[in-house]
Amino acid sequence: MADLEQVEIHRYRRELEHDVRHLVKKYCRIMSWEVPELDEKEADKLIFMALREALDQVEKE
């Protein structure tokens, strides 16, 4: 049964990657409203850290 789940999640891998890229862009855009001179590379790092923390938290639930 686990093999079927592996095949299925593999089918969604690109969509997941697309969604993550969209989230990073979304939150970078939101941050730029508050921080006009936003360093996008630094903002990306912070957003990725926050996403990882959020994933860890949701996984624990």
C-alpha positions as CSV (number, residue, x, y, z in Angstrom):
1,M,0.0,0.0,0.0
2,A,2.8,2.4,0.8
3,D,4.0,2.1,-2.8
4,L,0.7,3.5,-4.0
5,E,1.1,6.5,-1.7
6,Q,4.6,7.1,-3.0
7,V,3.4,7.1,-6.6
8,E,0.5,9.4,-5.8
9,I,2.6,12.0,-3.9
10,H,5.2,11.9,-6.7
11,R,2.5,13.1,-9.0
12,Y,1.9,16.1,-6.8
13,R,5.6,17.0,-6.3
14,R,5.7,19.8,-9.0
15,E,2.4,21.2,-7.8
16,L,3.7,21.3,-4.2
17,E,6.9,23.1,-5.4
18,H,4.7,25.6,-7.3
19,D,2.6,26.2,-4.3
20,V,5.7,26.8,-2.1
21,R,7.1,29.3,-4.7
22,H,3.8,31.1,-4.7
23,L,3.8,31.3,-0.8
24,V,7.3,32.7,-0.8
25,K,6.4,35.4,-3.4
26,K,3.1,36.2,-1.6
27,Y,4.8,36.8,1.8
28,C,7.7,38.6,0.2
29,R,5.2,40.9,-1.5
30,I,3.3,41.4,1.8
31,M,6.6,42.2,3.6
32,S,7.5,44.7,1.0
33,W,4.4,46.7,1.9
34,E,5.8,47.3,5.4
35,V,9.5,47.4,4.5
36,P,9.9,49.6,1.4
37,E,13.7,48.9,1.1
38,L,13.2,45.1,1.5
39,D,16.2,42.9,0.9
40,E,14.4,40.1,-1.1
41,K,17.1,37.5,-0.5
42,E,17.0,38.1,3.2
43,A,13.2,38.1,3.2
44,D,13.2,34.8,1.3
45,K,15.5,33.3,3.9
46,L,13.2,34.5,6.7
47,I,10.1,33.2,4.9
48,F,11.7,29.8,4.3
49,M,12.6,29.6,8.0
50,A,9.0,30.5,8.9
51,L,7.6,27.9,6.4
52,R,9.9,25.2,7.9
53,E,8.7,26.0,11.4
54,A,5.1,26.0,10.3
55,L,5.6,22.6,8.6
56,D,7.2,21.2,11.8
57,Q,4.3,22.6,13.9
58,V,1.6,21.2,11.6
59,E,3.4,17.8,11.4
60,K,3.3,17.6,15.2
61,E,-0.5,18.1,15.4
